């Protein structure tokens, strides 16, 4: 958000919207909280699709699906990804037939990949397919792939360059990380609905979920039009730290930071996002780090960011939105006093 | 078989082979019987692929799969097609996601279509895929698609031209049949392994299974090189009647004959095959029709052709092969006395 925009002087929008940038499991928790705080139909989620890959010849979009299952209430609460009550009949036979089965796909989940692959093959866009699936599964929020073009996260490791899911699932994040590439991101056309959502005058907040900065948020930002539109978005951009107490709540963020010789600290996350960030939400256990982040010119809010229960998710979402609202007012005040 | 070939004068082959032409359920019964009578590794089955179609975006080959499941012992004995102990988890979700579900695919069966579709998409031939699947599922016989090219049976009906599975499964064979077309058959390249099998000097018999002449055997014959190779095959070609007592044992053969104004009689089946047939196996209940078939110059053998039990299948297979052997000897004798 720029000061100019915040001080735009137009009447306050009658119904506000919220946009979240999210990867999979960790991000989906906060997204579910947001959907519990605002009218879910006013919430748009920009999903990372850099993790997408073809498995058993089917297009799998892990982050989209985690968001869909989480928001539809179909998710497996124990693992955070996949569906509850899954069976493995297809996968068991696929193994017998010589298919690679290191990436598990449950029977119900497979129907998603089958229908998506069929529709992609006949030329329908990933956005159109995803929105239709959301509607059919009762998800009132919009889950939007960052692009309809295929972008593929590659992990540069000590063992060579690995496609993301090979690194993440097959090799269990064991290879030492040296860097990341987002194949196709440079030429990928940003999802027009994403750009519209980020430019919407009714926008109340853009929330960067506590997802992995390297493999969940960076691929979204690597689509250049999304990054530039984020700069001009009319609402505050607020990120929630994925690092709490010197470790990542979920997934390999901390391990990656160590291997990349980056301090495992929310400060470093805030530093990465500093160019476009209007506010940063820090866990209460890291409150002492606030001054270091504020030194970047980024206001800080502390909160309990560890989301164990649904109440935790809703509570954090409320704090994030109220913090964003405060940033809006402050920006407005600043412009008035300037 | 031509007389010349039968009298070829070369030493009898040390190990003989058998070829069967087959559609799905009905044909697979006799094929299973043949695999119980001869060394299964010497049996080659030429499968109709005119029924193949894409469902849920996956390539489904019903006749190949029925043969694979029957010979591997995985088939559902009650319905004759599909696998035993199936579940419907994928299909149930696919319905929720708006997919067409009038053609049921069980979860285990789906793994077959998924792996086949994946491998076809990367350029592997249907033959190579099918043979690999046979090996993995413990099928010792060779199941060969008639062609690696896509051939599509179309049913000309009073309601218009229908893709075969729409006619057969979706519309339950209700539309009045006027004729058939085999799209792609004219340009389809015959499977080279099929031509080799039909030309093999060790060949003992070519068995036309009691499959539907119009939609299971005719598509195979519509591949012109298969038809011409059948003319020159070194072994007797023996067909088993799919019509018993004025009706078809299985499927819509009799209904189609009525609608095409053809007598529902084994005589009419023999007439269709007359050009390439060396012998015809008639059910005992139709023994009185033998003279009409013999009038075409086709020797007739009667047998119990209704295969309820595995013993029935093996018994019929034995009769068919012994009949074929007798035709071989007779052809040899004829040439000697000429």
Interface residues (C-beta under 8 A of the other chain):
Chain A: X56 X57 X58 X87 X89 X90 X91 X92 X93 X94 X96 X97 X98 X99 X107 X108 X110 X111 X112 X114 X115 X117 X118 X119 X121 X132 X133 X136 X137
Chain B: X56 X57 X58 X87 X89 X90 X91 X92 X93 X94 X96 X97 X98 X99 X107 X108 X110 X111 X112 X114 X115 X117 X118 X119 X121 X132 X133 X136 X137
